[in-house]
Amino acid sequence: MTSLSVMGVGRVGGEVAYLAAVLGLVDTLNLHDTYRPLLEAQILDLAHTGLDITISTDPEDIHNADIFVFAAGTPRNPDIRSRADLLRANLPVADICSRYLRRFDGVLITVTNPMDANNYYLWKKTGLDRSRCIGSGGMLDSARFTGFLHKRGIPGEGWVLGEHGERQVPIFSRLGEEVPEPIREEILGEMRTASMEVIRGKGGTVFGPAYHIVALMRAILEDSREIYPCSSVLEGEYGVEGCSLGVPVRIGKHGIEEIIEWDLDAWEQRHFGAAAEFQKHLIGQTNE
């Protein structure tokens, strides 16, 4: 029996639960949301699929889940103008989440933004091994990056490291051809606003994040040992410690089996260092 627990079953969390069920990745769903009418509606909607799946809302079942997805909290809105504001808004939710995870021995996937800071905070609060705390966002950013490359006729697979946010770091040095710095900055600028057209049109991104979260879940459950860009708590890798950032990681049944250190060029190192400094500053606010 394979169990998925999801905290926050709105747009992304609800879609993740649905995809995991319909793809047959899990036998049991354990769902949580502070807004009870939404939670009950999502459970009923899942039941109407006719899928043979058990659904629970008992917090005690979290401890036996194979994967826990933290997708609860407040999204960006006109009153939340910065990532620091977003962290302050969602920190109480992350704190509640951390209490649920104290006897959890599965793999945590952090989705709630600011994702990197929340992933680090949950690692610190829960005492989970850092290998079992994975931030999801880099796979989505990398898919967007690949699209921007191909639009310009640049072949290859895009990889994005660093922050899931404005300080993301698209990796050009592994593409096999030189991309001038002005083009790099142009692409980076477009990536920073890549979600805005979706948000304007439908209120938030859903399909992209959910697809990549479920792909990450599949890699864990199938012990695939594939390499993905995910946020990981760093302890000296890439010369960084004291924060969680997107890096290439090998994913297996225990979570992050290996952090892979690539050689970054000067432009990438500069942007990665800026992401690390910002994240450490942001995380420092959780101690205030």
PEQUILIN-V144768 format. One record per run of one state. SS is the DSSP state (A for helix, B for strand, O for the rest). FROM is the first residue (numbers start at 0). LEN is the number of residues. Records with the same first field share a line. If there is no record, write none. Layout:
SS=FROM-LEN, FROM-LEN
//
This chain:
O=0-2, 7-3, 22-5, 32-3, 47-6, 56-2, 64-2, 70-6, 77-2, 80-2, 100-6, 110-4, 126-3, 135-2, 151-8, 162-5, 170-10, 192-3, 202-4, 221-4, 235-1, 239-1, 252-2, 260-5, 287-1
B=2-5, 27-5, 53-3, 66-4, 76-1, 79-1, 106-4, 132-3, 159-3, 167-3, 225-10, 240-12, 254-6
A=10-12, 35-12, 58-6, 82-18, 114-12, 129-3, 137-14, 180-12, 195-7, 206-15, 236-3, 265-22
//
